[in-house]
Amino acid sequence: MTVKTPAGDGSELSWFKSSHSNPDGAACVEVALTSVSIRIRDSKNHHSPHLSFAASEWAAFVSYAADH
């Protein structure tokens, strides 16, 4: 996992929220997919650094989280 500080606000990426997100947006993360990574950021603070995972790392995390 790496922490990326975006040059701008990350708007050049196509960010989306999970369908399981809280409707009022109180505690949400957003995800953006690139050809080489999965990016994660706080939906309330677009200017903060975001996390970047290799696709294989993200798949392992999602699989683990689904089982627990």
N, C-alpha and C positions, 0 to 999 in steps of 0.2 A: 504494500500500500504506500502511496506517496501523497503528500499534501501539496496541492497546487494553489498558488496565489494567482488568480486570473489577472491579465493585463487590464481588462475593462471590468464589466460587471457580469461577464459570462453569457451575455445575450446572443453572441454569435452561435452558441450551441442551442439545440432544440430541447429545452427542459420540460419535464412533465412530472406530475404527481401521481402517486399510486391511487387506484380506485378505492383503496382502504384508508386513505387519508381522512383526517378529521375535517368535516365540512366547513368549519369556521376558520380553518387554517392555523389553529393555535399551536399545533405540534406536528409540522410536516417537513419532510425532506423532498427534494426534487432530484430527478435523475436525468442525465443526458447520455446518450450513446454516441460513441465515435467509432471509427474503424479499428481502433486499437485499445480502447478503454471504456470503462463505465465511470461517469463522474457523478458525485453526490454532493449536494449543497443544502444549506438551511434555506427553506423557502421564504423565511422572513428577513434574511440578510444576504442579499445577492452579492454584496461587495466583500464578504468574508472569504477566506480561503475555502476551497472545496477539496474533497477527497477524490482520488483517482485510483481505480482498481483495474488490473488486467481482467479480461473477460473470464478467464479460468478461475481467478480468485473470487470474482463475484458469483459465479456459478456454484463454487464450493460453499460460499457463505449462505446463499439462498437455499441450497440443499440442506445444509446444517440447520438453518433457522426453521425450515419447514418441518423438520423431524423433532424439534424441541419446543 
